[in-house]
């Protein structure tokens, strides 16, 4: 068994569409999707943002 880990840069405006296109283009089995979340501070207080997604694909 081999695994590939892909990095998908996303923004809040196009996250769902980009993820859907990317997942449909893969040929292996998708094992997991990990978001990379970083804390941010804005006028309304502390919040968080997703910078990129790590996608684990199992290749046979």
C-alpha distance matrix in Angstrom:
0.0 3.8 6.8 10.3 13.4 16.5 20.1 22.6 26.3 28.4 32.0 33.9 35.3 32.3 29.4 28.9 29.3 27.0 24.2 24.7 24.8 21.6 19.6 21.0 20.0 16.2 14.3 11.1 11.3 13.2 12.4 15.5 18.5 20.3 23.9 25.5 29.0 31.9 35.4 38.3 42.1 44.2 47.8 47.0 45.1 41.6 38.7 35.2 33.3 29.7 29.0 25.5 22.4 18.8 16.3 12.6 10.6 7.1 6.5 5.7
3.8 0.0 3.8 6.9 10.2 13.2 16.8 19.6 23.1 25.5 29.2 31.3 32.8 29.7 26.9 26.8 27.1 24.5 21.9 22.8 22.6 19.2 17.6 19.3 17.9 14.2 12.9 10.0 10.8 12.2 11.7 14.2 16.7 18.3 21.6 23.0 26.6 29.4 33.0 35.8 39.5 41.7 45.3 44.7 42.9 39.4 36.5 32.8 30.8 27.2 26.1 22.6 19.7 16.1 13.8 10.4 8.5 6.0 5.2 6.5
6.8 3.8 0.0 3.8 6.6 9.8 13.3 16.1 19.6 21.9 25.6 27.6 29.2 26.3 23.4 23.5 24.0 21.3 18.6 19.9 19.9 16.3 14.9 17.1 15.9 12.3 11.9 9.0 9.4 9.6 9.1 11.0 13.1 14.7 17.9 19.3 22.9 25.7 29.3 32.1 35.8 37.9 41.6 41.0 39.2 35.7 32.8 29.1 27.0 23.4 22.4 18.9 15.9 12.4 10.1 6.7 5.5 4.5 5.7 8.6
10.3 6.9 3.8 0.0 3.8 6.4 10.0 12.8 16.3 18.8 22.6 24.9 26.4 23.5 20.8 21.2 21.4 18.5 16.2 17.8 17.4 13.7 13.0 15.4 13.8 10.5 11.1 9.1 10.2 9.7 10.0 11.1 12.0 13.4 16.1 17.3 21.0 23.7 27.4 29.9 33.6 35.6 39.2 38.9 37.2 33.9 30.9 27.1 24.7 21.1 19.7 16.1 13.4 10.0 8.1 5.9 5.1 6.5 7.3 10.8
13.4 10.2 6.6 3.8 0.0 3.8 6.8 9.9 13.2 15.8 19.4 21.8 23.6 21.0 18.1 19.0 19.6 16.5 14.3 16.6 16.5 12.7 12.4 15.5 14.3 11.5 13.2 11.4 11.8 10.0 9.9 9.6 9.6 10.3 12.7 13.5 17.3 19.9 23.6 26.1 29.8 31.9 35.5 35.2 33.5 30.2 27.2 23.5 21.1 17.5 16.0 12.5 10.0 6.5 5.6 4.6 6.3 8.9 10.6 14.3
16.5 13.2 9.8 6.4 3.8 0.0 3.8 6.5 9.9 12.6 16.4 19.0 20.4 17.7 15.2 16.3 16.5 13.2 11.5 14.0 13.5 9.8 10.4 13.5 12.1 10.2 12.8 12.0 12.8 10.7 11.6 10.7 9.5 10.3 11.8 12.6 16.3 18.8 22.6 24.6 28.3 30.0 33.6 33.4 32.1 28.9 25.9 22.1 19.2 15.5 13.8 10.1 8.1 5.6 5.1 6.5 7.8 11.2 12.5 16.3
20.1 16.8 13.3 10.0 6.8 3.8 0.0 3.8 6.5 9.5 13.2 16.0 17.7 15.4 13.0 14.9 15.4 11.9 10.8 14.0 13.7 10.3 11.8 15.0 13.9 12.8 15.9 15.5 15.9 13.3 14.0 12.2 9.8 9.6 9.8 10.0 13.5 15.7 19.4 21.2 24.9 26.5 30.1 30.1 28.8 25.8 22.8 19.0 16.0 12.4 10.3 6.7 5.7 4.8 6.4 9.1 11.1 14.7 16.3 20.0
22.6 19.6 16.1 12.8 9.9 6.5 3.8 0.0 3.8 6.2 10.0 12.8 14.1 11.6 9.5 11.5 11.8 8.3 7.7 11.2 10.9 8.2 10.3 13.4 12.6 12.6 16.1 16.3 16.6 13.8 15.1 13.1 10.1 10.3 9.6 10.3 13.2 15.5 19.0 20.2 23.8 24.9 28.3 28.3 27.5 24.7 21.5 17.8 14.4 10.9 9.0 5.5 5.1 6.5 7.6 11.1 12.8 16.5 18.1 21.9
26.3 23.1 19.6 16.3 13.2 9.9 6.5 3.8 0.0 3.8 7.1 10.5 11.9 10.1 8.6 11.7 12.1 8.8 9.4 13.0 12.8 10.9 13.4 16.2 15.6 16.1 19.7 20.1 20.3 17.4 18.5 16.0 12.6 12.0 10.1 9.8 12.0 13.6 16.8 17.5 20.9 21.8 25.2 25.5 24.8 22.3 19.2 15.7 12.1 9.0 6.5 4.3 6.5 9.0 11.0 14.6 16.5 20.3 21.9 25.7
28.4 25.5 21.9 18.8 15.8 12.6 9.5 6.2 3.8 0.0 3.8 6.8 8.3 6.8 5.2 8.8 9.6 7.2 8.1 11.6 12.1 11.1 13.4 16.1 16.3 17.2 20.9 21.4 21.2 18.1 19.3 16.5 12.9 12.4 9.9 10.3 11.5 13.3 16.0 16.3 19.5 19.9 23.1 23.1 22.8 20.6 17.2 14.0 10.3 7.5 6.3 5.4 7.3 10.7 12.4 16.2 18.1 22.0 23.8 27.5
32.0 29.2 25.6 22.6 19.4 16.4 13.2 10.0 7.1 3.8 0.0 3.8 5.4 5.8 5.6 9.4 10.4 9.1 10.6 13.7 14.4 14.2 16.4 18.8 19.3 20.5 24.3 24.9 24.5 21.3 22.4 19.5 15.7 14.9 11.8 11.9 11.9 13.0 15.0 14.6 17.3 17.1 20.1 20.2 20.3 18.5 15.3 12.6 8.9 7.4 7.0 8.0 10.4 14.0 15.9 19.7 21.7 25.5 27.5 31.2
33.9 31.3 27.6 24.9 21.8 19.0 16.0 12.8 10.5 6.8 3.8 0.0 3.8 5.8 5.7 8.7 10.5 10.5 11.6 14.2 15.6 16.0 17.6 19.9 21.1 22.3 26.0 26.5 25.7 22.4 23.4 20.2 16.5 15.8 12.6 13.1 12.3 13.5 14.8 14.2 16.4 15.8 18.4 17.9 18.5 17.1 13.6 11.5 8.3 7.8 9.1 10.5 12.2 16.0 17.6 21.4 23.5 27.2 29.4 33.0
35.3 32.8 29.2 26.4 23.6 20.4 17.7 14.1 11.9 8.3 5.4 3.8 0.0 3.8 6.1 8.4 9.0 9.7 11.8 13.6 14.6 15.8 17.7 19.3 20.5 22.4 26.1 27.1 26.6 23.5 25.1 22.3 18.7 18.6 15.7 16.5 16.0 17.2 18.4 17.5 19.5 18.4 20.5 20.2 21.3 20.3 17.0 15.2 12.1 11.5 12.2 13.0 14.6 18.3 19.4 23.2 24.8 28.5 30.4 33.9
32.3 29.7 26.3 23.5 21.0 17.7 15.4 11.6 10.1 6.8 5.8 5.8 3.8 0.0 3.8 5.8 5.5 6.0 8.5 10.1 10.8 12.1 14.2 15.6 16.7 18.8 22.4 23.6 23.4 20.5 22.4 20.0 16.6 17.1 14.7 16.0 16.4 18.2 20.1 19.7 22.1 21.4 23.9 23.5 24.3 22.9 19.4 17.0 13.6 11.9 12.2 11.9 12.8 16.2 16.8 20.5 21.7 25.4 27.1 30.5
29.4 26.9 23.4 20.8 18.1 15.2 13.0 9.5 8.6 5.2 5.6 5.7 6.1 3.8 0.0 3.8 5.6 5.4 6.0 8.5 10.1 10.6 12.1 14.2 15.6 16.9 20.6 21.2 20.6 17.4 19.0 16.4 12.9 13.4 11.2 13.0 13.6 15.9 18.1 18.4 21.2 21.1 23.8 23.2 23.4 21.5 17.8 15.1 11.8 9.4 10.2 9.3 9.6 13.0 13.6 17.3 18.8 22.4 24.5 28.0
28.9 26.8 23.5 21.2 19.0 16.3 14.9 11.5 11.7 8.8 9.4 8.7 8.4 5.8 3.8 0.0 3.8 5.6 5.3 6.1 8.7 10.0 10.6 12.2 14.4 15.9 19.3 20.0 19.1 16.2 18.1 15.8 12.8 14.3 12.8 15.4 16.0 18.8 20.9 21.5 24.2 23.9 26.5 25.4 25.7 23.9 20.1 17.6 14.7 12.3 13.6 12.3 11.5 14.4 14.0 17.4 18.4 21.8 23.8 27.0
29.3 27.1 24.0 21.4 19.6 16.5 15.4 11.8 12.1 9.6 10.4 10.5 9.0 5.5 5.6 3.8 0.0 3.8 5.5 5.2 6.2 8.6 10.0 10.7 12.5 14.8 18.2 19.7 19.4 17.0 19.5 17.8 15.0 16.8 15.5 17.8 18.9 21.5 23.7 24.0 26.7 26.3 28.8 28.0 28.6 26.9 23.2 20.6 17.4 14.9 15.5 13.9 13.3 15.9 15.2 18.5 18.8 22.2 23.7 26.8
27.0 24.5 21.3 18.5 16.5 13.2 11.9 8.3 8.8 7.2 9.1 10.5 9.7 6.0 5.4 5.6 3.8 0.0 3.8 5.5 5.3 6.1 8.6 10.0 10.8 12.8 16.5 17.9 18.0 15.6 18.0 16.3 13.4 14.9 13.8 15.7 17.3 19.8 22.5 23.0 26.0 26.0 28.8 28.4 28.5 26.5 22.9 19.9 16.4 13.5 13.2 11.2 10.7 13.1 12.6 16.0 16.5 20.1 21.5 24.8
24.2 21.9 18.6 16.2 14.3 11.5 10.8 7.7 9.4 8.1 10.6 11.6 11.8 8.5 6.0 5.3 5.5 3.8 0.0 3.8 5.5 5.1 6.0 8.5 9.9 11.0 14.6 15.3 14.9 12.1 14.4 12.6 9.9 12.0 11.5 14.1 16.0 19.0 21.8 22.9 26.1 26.5 29.4 28.7 28.5 26.2 22.5 19.3 16.1 12.9 13.1 10.5 8.8 10.7 9.7 13.0 13.6 17.1 18.9 22.2
24.7 22.8 19.9 17.8 16.6 14.0 14.0 11.2 13.0 11.6 13.7 14.2 13.6 10.1 8.5 6.1 5.2 5.5 3.8 0.0 3.8 5.5 5.3 6.1 8.7 10.4 13.6 14.8 14.4 12.3 15.1 14.1 12.1 14.8 14.8 17.7 19.5 22.6 25.3 26.3 29.3 29.4 32.2 31.2 31.3 29.1 25.4 22.4 19.4 16.3 16.8 14.3 12.3 13.9 12.1 14.7 14.5 17.6 19.1 22.0
24.8 22.6 19.9 17.4 16.5 13.5 13.7 10.9 12.8 12.1 14.4 15.6 14.6 10.8 10.1 8.7 6.2 5.3 5.5 3.8 0.0 3.8 5.6 5.3 6.3 9.1 12.5 14.5 15.1 13.6 16.8 16.1 14.3 16.9 16.8 19.2 21.4 24.2 27.1 27.9 31.0 31.1 33.9 33.3 33.4 31.3 27.6 24.5 21.2 18.0 17.8 15.0 13.6 14.8 13.0 15.5 14.9 17.9 18.7 21.6
21.6 19.2 16.3 13.7 12.7 9.8 10.3 8.2 10.9 11.1 14.2 16.0 15.8 12.1 10.6 10.0 8.6 6.1 5.1 5.5 3.8 0.0 3.8 5.5 5.2 6.7 10.5 12.0 12.8 11.1 14.1 13.5 11.8 14.3 14.7 17.0 19.6 22.5 25.7 26.8 30.2 30.7 33.8 33.3 33.0 30.6 27.0 23.6 20.3 16.8 16.1 12.9 11.0 11.6 9.7 12.2 11.6 14.8 15.7 18.9
19.6 17.6 14.9 13.0 12.4 10.4 11.8 10.3 13.4 13.4 16.4 17.6 17.7 14.2 12.1 10.6 10.0 8.6 6.0 5.3 5.6 3.8 0.0 3.8 5.4 5.5 8.7 9.6 9.6 7.9 11.2 11.1 10.2 13.4 14.6 17.4 20.0 23.3 26.4 28.0 31.4 32.1 35.2 34.3 33.8 31.3 27.6 24.2 21.3 17.7 17.7 14.3 11.6 11.7 8.8 10.6 9.6 12.5 13.8 16.8
21.0 19.3 17.1 15.4 15.5 13.5 15.0 13.4 16.2 16.1 18.8 19.9 19.3 15.6 14.2 12.2 10.7 10.0 8.5 6.1 5.3 5.5 3.8 0.0 3.8 5.6 8.1 10.1 10.8 10.2 13.9 14.4 13.8 17.2 18.3 21.1 23.6 26.8 29.9 31.2 34.5 34.9 37.9 37.0 36.8 34.4 30.7 27.5 24.5 21.0 21.0 17.7 15.3 15.4 12.5 13.8 12.0 14.3 14.8 17.3
20.0 17.9 15.9 13.8 14.3 12.1 13.9 12.6 15.6 16.3 19.3 21.1 20.5 16.7 15.6 14.4 12.5 10.8 9.9 8.7 6.3 5.2 5.4 3.8 0.0 3.8 6.6 9.4 11.3 11.2 14.8 15.6 15.0 18.0 19.1 21.5 24.4 27.4 30.6 31.9 35.3 35.9 39.0 38.4 38.2 35.7 32.0 28.6 25.4 21.8 21.1 17.7 15.6 15.2 12.5 13.6 11.5 13.8 13.6 16.1
16.2 14.2 12.3 10.5 11.5 10.2 12.8 12.6 16.1 17.2 20.5 22.3 22.4 18.8 16.9 15.9 14.8 12.8 11.0 10.4 9.1 6.7 5.5 5.6 3.8 0.0 3.8 5.8 7.9 8.2 11.7 13.0 13.2 16.3 18.1 20.5 23.7 26.8 30.2 31.9 35.5 36.4 39.7 39.0 38.4 35.6 32.1 28.5 25.5 21.8 21.1 17.4 14.8 13.6 10.3 10.6 8.0 10.0 9.8 12.6
14.3 12.9 11.9 11.1 13.2 12.8 15.9 16.1 19.7 20.9 24.3 26.0 26.1 22.4 20.6 19.3 18.2 16.5 14.6 13.6 12.5 10.5 8.7 8.1 6.6 3.8 0.0 3.8 7.0 9.0 12.3 14.5 15.6 18.8 21.1 23.5 26.8 30.0 33.4 35.3 38.9 40.0 43.3 42.5 41.8 38.9 35.4 31.9 29.0 25.2 24.6 20.9 18.0 16.3 12.9 12.0 8.6 9.1 7.9 9.8
11.1 10.0 9.0 9.1 11.4 12.0 15.5 16.3 20.1 21.4 24.9 26.5 27.1 23.6 21.2 20.0 19.7 17.9 15.3 14.8 14.5 12.0 9.6 10.1 9.4 5.8 3.8 0.0 3.8 6.5 9.2 12.0 13.8 17.0 19.8 22.3 25.6 28.9 32.4 34.6 38.2 39.6 43.0 42.1 41.0 38.0 34.5 31.0 28.4 24.7 24.2 20.5 17.2 15.0 11.4 9.6 5.9 5.5 5.0 7.2
11.3 10.8 9.4 10.2 11.8 12.8 15.9 16.6 20.3 21.2 24.5 25.7 26.6 23.4 20.6 19.1 19.4 18.0 14.9 14.4 15.1 12.8 9.6 10.8 11.3 7.9 7.0 3.8 0.0 3.8 6.2 9.4 11.8 15.2 18.2 21.1 24.2 27.7 30.9 33.4 37.0 38.4 41.7 40.5 39.4 36.3 32.9 29.4 27.2 23.5 23.6 20.0 16.4 14.3 10.6 8.6 5.5 5.1 6.8 8.7
13.2 12.2 9.6 9.7 10.0 10.7 13.3 13.8 17.4 18.1 21.3 22.4 23.5 20.5 17.4 16.2 17.0 15.6 12.1 12.3 13.6 11.1 7.9 10.2 11.2 8.2 9.0 6.5 3.8 0.0 3.8 5.9 8.0 11.5 14.5 17.5 20.5 24.0 27.2 29.7 33.2 34.6 37.9 36.7 35.6 32.5 29.1 25.6 23.5 19.9 20.2 16.7 13.0 11.1 7.4 6.1 4.6 6.3 9.1 11.8
12.4 11.7 9.1 10.0 9.9 11.6 14.0 15.1 18.5 19.3 22.4 23.4 25.1 22.4 19.0 18.1 19.5 18.0 14.4 15.1 16.8 14.1 11.2 13.9 14.8 11.7 12.3 9.2 6.2 3.8 0.0 3.8 7.3 10.2 13.7 16.5 19.4 23.0 26.1 28.9 32.4 34.2 37.5 36.2 34.7 31.5 28.2 24.9 23.1 19.7 20.2 16.9 13.1 10.8 7.7 5.4 5.6 6.5 10.2 12.7
15.5 14.2 11.0 11.1 9.6 10.7 12.2 13.1 16.0 16.5 19.5 20.2 22.3 20.0 16.4 15.8 17.8 16.3 12.6 14.1 16.1 13.5 11.1 14.4 15.6 13.0 14.5 12.0 9.4 5.9 3.8 0.0 3.8 6.5 10.0 13.0 15.7 19.3 22.4 25.2 28.7 30.5 33.8 32.5 30.9 27.7 24.4 21.1 19.5 16.1 16.9 13.9 10.1 8.2 5.9 5.3 7.5 9.6 13.2 16.1
18.5 16.7 13.1 12.0 9.6 9.5 9.8 10.1 12.6 12.9 15.7 16.5 18.7 16.6 12.9 12.8 15.0 13.4 9.9 12.1 14.3 11.8 10.2 13.8 15.0 13.2 15.6 13.8 11.8 8.0 7.3 3.8 0.0 3.8 6.6 9.9 12.6 16.2 19.3 21.9 25.4 27.0 30.3 29.1 27.7 24.6 21.2 17.8 15.9 12.4 13.3 10.3 6.6 5.7 4.5 6.4 9.2 12.2 15.5 18.8
20.3 18.3 14.7 13.4 10.3 10.3 9.6 10.3 12.0 12.4 14.9 15.8 18.6 17.1 13.4 14.3 16.8 14.9 12.0 14.8 16.9 14.3 13.4 17.2 18.0 16.3 18.8 17.0 15.2 11.5 10.2 6.5 3.8 0.0 3.8 6.5 9.3 12.8 15.9 18.8 22.3 24.3 27.8 26.7 25.0 21.6 18.5 15.0 13.4 10.2 11.0 8.6 5.6 5.0 6.4 8.3 11.8 14.8 18.1 21.4
23.9 21.6 17.9 16.1 12.7 11.8 9.8 9.6 10.1 9.9 11.8 12.6 15.7 14.7 11.2 12.8 15.5 13.8 11.5 14.8 16.8 14.7 14.6 18.3 19.1 18.1 21.1 19.8 18.2 14.5 13.7 10.0 6.6 3.8 0.0 3.8 6.0 9.6 12.7 15.3 18.8 20.6 24.1 23.2 21.6 18.3 15.1 11.5 9.6 6.4 7.7 6.2 4.5 6.3 8.7 11.5 14.9 18.1 21.2 24.7
25.5 23.0 19.3 17.3 13.5 12.6 10.0 10.3 9.8 10.3 11.9 13.1 16.5 16.0 13.0 15.4 17.8 15.7 14.1 17.7 19.2 17.0 17.4 21.1 21.5 20.5 23.5 22.3 21.1 17.5 16.5 13.0 9.9 6.5 3.8 0.0 3.8 6.7 10.2 12.9 16.6 18.8 22.4 22.0 20.1 16.7 13.8 10.1 8.4 5.7 5.8 5.5 6.0 7.5 10.9 13.6 17.1 20.3 23.2 26.7
29.0 26.6 22.9 21.0 17.3 16.3 13.5 13.2 12.0 11.5 11.9 12.3 16.0 16.4 13.6 16.0 18.9 17.3 16.0 19.5 21.4 19.6 20.0 23.6 24.4 23.7 26.8 25.6 24.2 20.5 19.4 15.7 12.6 9.3 6.0 3.8 0.0 3.8 6.8 9.5 13.1 15.4 19.0 18.3 16.3 12.9 10.1 6.4 5.5 4.6 6.3 7.9 9.0 11.2 14.3 17.0 20.5 23.7 26.7 30.3
31.9 29.4 25.7 23.7 19.9 18.8 15.7 15.5 13.6 13.3 13.0 13.5 17.2 18.2 15.9 18.8 21.5 19.8 19.0 22.6 24.2 22.5 23.3 26.8 27.4 26.8 30.0 28.9 27.7 24.0 23.0 19.3 16.2 12.8 9.6 6.7 3.8 0.0 3.8 6.5 10.2 12.9 16.6 16.5 14.2 10.7 8.7 5.5 5.6 6.5 7.2 10.0 12.0 14.1 17.6 20.2 23.7 27.0 29.8 33.4
35.4 33.0 29.3 27.4 23.6 22.6 19.4 19.0 16.8 16.0 15.0 14.8 18.4 20.1 18.1 20.9 23.7 22.5 21.8 25.3 27.1 25.7 26.4 29.9 30.6 30.2 33.4 32.4 30.9 27.2 26.1 22.4 19.3 15.9 12.7 10.2 6.8 3.8 0.0 3.8 6.9 10.0 13.5 13.3 10.6 7.1 5.9 4.3 6.5 9.0 10.4 13.4 15.5 17.7 21.0 23.7 27.2 30.4 33.4 36.9
38.3 35.8 32.1 29.9 26.1 24.6 21.2 20.2 17.5 16.3 14.6 14.2 17.5 19.7 18.4 21.5 24.0 23.0 22.9 26.3 27.9 26.8 28.0 31.2 31.9 31.9 35.3 34.6 33.4 29.7 28.9 25.2 21.9 18.8 15.3 12.9 9.5 6.5 3.8 0.0 3.8 6.6 10.2 10.7 8.5 5.9 5.3 5.2 6.9 10.3 11.3 14.8 17.4 20.1 23.4 26.4 29.7 33.1 35.9 39.5
42.1 39.5 35.8 33.6 29.8 28.3 24.9 23.8 20.9 19.5 17.3 16.4 19.5 22.1 21.2 24.2 26.7 26.0 26.1 29.3 31.0 30.2 31.4 34.5 35.3 35.5 38.9 38.2 37.0 33.2 32.4 28.7 25.4 22.3 18.8 16.6 13.1 10.2 6.9 3.8 0.0 3.8 7.0 8.0 5.7 4.4 6.1 7.9 10.1 13.7 14.8 18.5 21.1 23.8 27.1 30.1 33.4 36.8 39.6 43.2
44.2 41.7 37.9 35.6 31.9 30.0 26.5 24.9 21.8 19.9 17.1 15.8 18.4 21.4 21.1 23.9 26.3 26.0 26.5 29.4 31.1 30.7 32.1 34.9 35.9 36.4 40.0 39.6 38.4 34.6 34.2 30.5 27.0 24.3 20.6 18.8 15.4 12.9 10.0 6.6 3.8 0.0 3.8 5.4 5.2 6.2 7.3 9.6 11.2 15.0 16.2 19.9 22.6 25.7 28.7 31.9 35.1 38.6 41.4 45.0
47.8 45.3 41.6 39.2 35.5 33.6 30.1 28.3 25.2 23.1 20.1 18.4 20.5 23.9 23.8 26.5 28.8 28.8 29.4 32.2 33.9 33.8 35.2 37.9 39.0 39.7 43.3 43.0 41.7 37.9 37.5 33.8 30.3 27.8 24.1 22.4 19.0 16.6 13.5 10.2 7.0 3.8 0.0 3.8 5.5 8.3 10.0 12.9 14.7 18.4 19.8 23.5 26.1 29.3 32.2 35.5 38.6 42.1 44.9 48.5
47.0 44.7 41.0 38.9 35.2 33.4 30.1 28.3 25.5 23.1 20.2 17.9 20.2 23.5 23.2 25.4 28.0 28.4 28.7 31.2 33.3 33.3 34.3 37.0 38.4 39.0 42.5 42.1 40.5 36.7 36.2 32.5 29.1 26.7 23.2 22.0 18.3 16.5 13.3 10.7 8.0 5.4 3.8 0.0 3.8 7.1 8.5 12.0 14.2 17.9 20.0 23.4 25.6 28.8 31.5 34.7 37.8 41.2 44.1 47.7
45.1 42.9 39.2 37.2 33.5 32.1 28.8 27.5 24.8 22.8 20.3 18.5 21.3 24.3 23.4 25.7 28.6 28.5 28.5 31.3 33.4 33.0 33.8 36.8 38.2 38.4 41.8 41.0 39.4 35.6 34.7 30.9 27.7 25.0 21.6 20.1 16.3 14.2 10.6 8.5 5.7 5.2 5.5 3.8 0.0 3.8 6.5 10.1 13.1 16.8 18.9 22.3 24.4 27.3 30.1 33.1 36.4 39.7 42.7 46.2
41.6 39.4 35.7 33.9 30.2 28.9 25.8 24.7 22.3 20.6 18.5 17.1 20.3 22.9 21.5 23.9 26.9 26.5 26.2 29.1 31.3 30.6 31.3 34.4 35.7 35.6 38.9 38.0 36.3 32.5 31.5 27.7 24.6 21.6 18.3 16.7 12.9 10.7 7.1 5.9 4.4 6.2 8.3 7.1 3.8 0.0 3.8 7.1 10.4 14.0 16.1 19.4 21.3 24.0 27.0 29.7 33.2 36.4 39.5 43.0
38.7 36.5 32.8 30.9 27.2 25.9 22.8 21.5 19.2 17.2 15.3 13.6 17.0 19.4 17.8 20.1 23.2 22.9 22.5 25.4 27.6 27.0 27.6 30.7 32.0 32.1 35.4 34.5 32.9 29.1 28.2 24.4 21.2 18.5 15.1 13.8 10.1 8.7 5.9 5.3 6.1 7.3 10.0 8.5 6.5 3.8 0.0 3.8 7.1 10.6 13.2 16.3 18.0 20.9 23.7 26.6 29.9 33.2 36.3 39.7
35.2 32.8 29.1 27.1 23.5 22.1 19.0 17.8 15.7 14.0 12.6 11.5 15.2 17.0 15.1 17.6 20.6 19.9 19.3 22.4 24.5 23.6 24.2 27.5 28.6 28.5 31.9 31.0 29.4 25.6 24.9 21.1 17.8 15.0 11.5 10.1 6.4 5.5 4.3 5.2 7.9 9.6 12.9 12.0 10.1 7.1 3.8 0.0 3.8 7.0 9.6 12.5 14.3 17.1 20.0 23.0 26.3 29.6 32.6 36.1
33.3 30.8 27.0 24.7 21.1 19.2 16.0 14.4 12.1 10.3 8.9 8.3 12.1 13.6 11.8 14.7 17.4 16.4 16.1 19.4 21.2 20.3 21.3 24.5 25.4 25.5 29.0 28.4 27.2 23.5 23.1 19.5 15.9 13.4 9.6 8.4 5.5 5.6 6.5 6.9 10.1 11.2 14.7 14.2 13.1 10.4 7.1 3.8 0.0 3.8 6.3 9.3 11.5 14.7 17.6 20.8 24.0 27.4 30.2 33.9
29.7 27.2 23.4 21.1 17.5 15.5 12.4 10.9 9.0 7.5 7.4 7.8 11.5 11.9 9.4 12.3 14.9 13.5 12.9 16.3 18.0 16.8 17.7 21.0 21.8 21.8 25.2 24.7 23.5 19.9 19.7 16.1 12.4 10.2 6.4 5.7 4.6 6.5 9.0 10.3 13.7 15.0 18.4 17.9 16.8 14.0 10.6 7.0 3.8 0.0 3.8 5.8 7.7 11.1 13.8 17.2 20.2 23.8 26.5 30.1
29.0 26.1 22.4 19.7 16.0 13.8 10.3 9.0 6.5 6.3 7.0 9.1 12.2 12.2 10.2 13.6 15.5 13.2 13.1 16.8 17.8 16.1 17.7 21.0 21.1 21.1 24.6 24.2 23.6 20.2 20.2 16.9 13.3 11.0 7.7 5.8 6.3 7.2 10.4 11.3 14.8 16.2 19.8 20.0 18.9 16.1 13.2 9.6 6.3 3.8 0.0 3.8 7.2 10.2 13.4 16.8 19.7 23.3 25.7 29.4
25.5 22.6 18.9 16.1 12.5 10.1 6.7 5.5 4.3 5.4 8.0 10.5 13.0 11.9 9.3 12.3 13.9 11.2 10.5 14.3 15.0 12.9 14.3 17.7 17.7 17.4 20.9 20.5 20.0 16.7 16.9 13.9 10.3 8.6 6.2 5.5 7.9 10.0 13.4 14.8 18.5 19.9 23.5 23.4 22.3 19.4 16.3 12.5 9.3 5.8 3.8 0.0 3.8 6.8 9.8 13.2 16.0 19.7 21.9 25.7
22.4 19.7 15.9 13.4 10.0 8.1 5.7 5.1 6.5 7.3 10.4 12.2 14.6 12.8 9.6 11.5 13.3 10.7 8.8 12.3 13.6 11.0 11.6 15.3 15.6 14.8 18.0 17.2 16.4 13.0 13.1 10.1 6.6 5.6 4.5 6.0 9.0 12.0 15.5 17.4 21.1 22.6 26.1 25.6 24.4 21.3 18.0 14.3 11.5 7.7 7.2 3.8 0.0 3.8 6.3 9.8 12.7 16.3 18.8 22.5
18.8 16.1 12.4 10.0 6.5 5.6 4.8 6.5 9.0 10.7 14.0 16.0 18.3 16.2 13.0 14.4 15.9 13.1 10.7 13.9 14.8 11.6 11.7 15.4 15.2 13.6 16.3 15.0 14.3 11.1 10.8 8.2 5.7 5.0 6.3 7.5 11.2 14.1 17.7 20.1 23.8 25.7 29.3 28.8 27.3 24.0 20.9 17.1 14.7 11.1 10.2 6.8 3.8 0.0 3.8 6.6 9.8 13.2 15.8 19.5
16.3 13.8 10.1 8.1 5.6 5.1 6.4 7.6 11.0 12.4 15.9 17.6 19.4 16.8 13.6 14.0 15.2 12.6 9.7 12.1 13.0 9.7 8.8 12.5 12.5 10.3 12.9 11.4 10.6 7.4 7.7 5.9 4.5 6.4 8.7 10.9 14.3 17.6 21.0 23.4 27.1 28.7 32.2 31.5 30.1 27.0 23.7 20.0 17.6 13.8 13.4 9.8 6.3 3.8 0.0 3.8 6.4 10.0 12.7 16.3
12.6 10.4 6.7 5.9 4.6 6.5 9.1 11.1 14.6 16.2 19.7 21.4 23.2 20.5 17.3 17.4 18.5 16.0 13.0 14.7 15.5 12.2 10.6 13.8 13.6 10.6 12.0 9.6 8.6 6.1 5.4 5.3 6.4 8.3 11.5 13.6 17.0 20.2 23.7 26.4 30.1 31.9 35.5 34.7 33.1 29.7 26.6 23.0 20.8 17.2 16.8 13.2 9.8 6.6 3.8 0.0 3.8 6.7 9.8 13.2
10.6 8.5 5.5 5.1 6.3 7.8 11.1 12.8 16.5 18.1 21.7 23.5 24.8 21.7 18.8 18.4 18.8 16.5 13.6 14.5 14.9 11.6 9.6 12.0 11.5 8.0 8.6 5.9 5.5 4.6 5.6 7.5 9.2 11.8 14.9 17.1 20.5 23.7 27.2 29.7 33.4 35.1 38.6 37.8 36.4 33.2 29.9 26.3 24.0 20.2 19.7 16.0 12.7 9.8 6.4 3.8 0.0 3.8 6.4 9.9
7.1 6.0 4.5 6.5 8.9 11.2 14.7 16.5 20.3 22.0 25.5 27.2 28.5 25.4 22.4 21.8 22.2 20.1 17.1 17.6 17.9 14.8 12.5 14.3 13.8 10.0 9.1 5.5 5.1 6.3 6.5 9.6 12.2 14.8 18.1 20.3 23.7 27.0 30.4 33.1 36.8 38.6 42.1 41.2 39.7 36.4 33.2 29.6 27.4 23.8 23.3 19.7 16.3 13.2 10.0 6.7 3.8 0.0 3.8 6.7
6.5 5.2 5.7 7.3 10.6 12.5 16.3 18.1 21.9 23.8 27.5 29.4 30.4 27.1 24.5 23.8 23.7 21.5 18.9 19.1 18.7 15.7 13.8 14.8 13.6 9.8 7.9 5.0 6.8 9.1 10.2 13.2 15.5 18.1 21.2 23.2 26.7 29.8 33.4 35.9 39.6 41.4 44.9 44.1 42.7 39.5 36.3 32.6 30.2 26.5 25.7 21.9 18.8 15.8 12.7 9.8 6.4 3.8 0.0 3.8
5.7 6.5 8.6 10.8 14.3 16.3 20.0 21.9 25.7 27.5 31.2 33.0 33.9 30.5 28.0 27.0 26.8 24.8 22.2 22.0 21.6 18.9 16.8 17.3 16.1 12.6 9.8 7.2 8.7 11.8 12.7 16.1 18.8 21.4 24.7 26.7 30.3 33.4 36.9 39.5 43.2 45.0 48.5 47.7 46.2 43.0 39.7 36.1 33.9 30.1 29.4 25.7 22.5 19.5 16.3 13.2 9.9 6.7 3.8 0.0
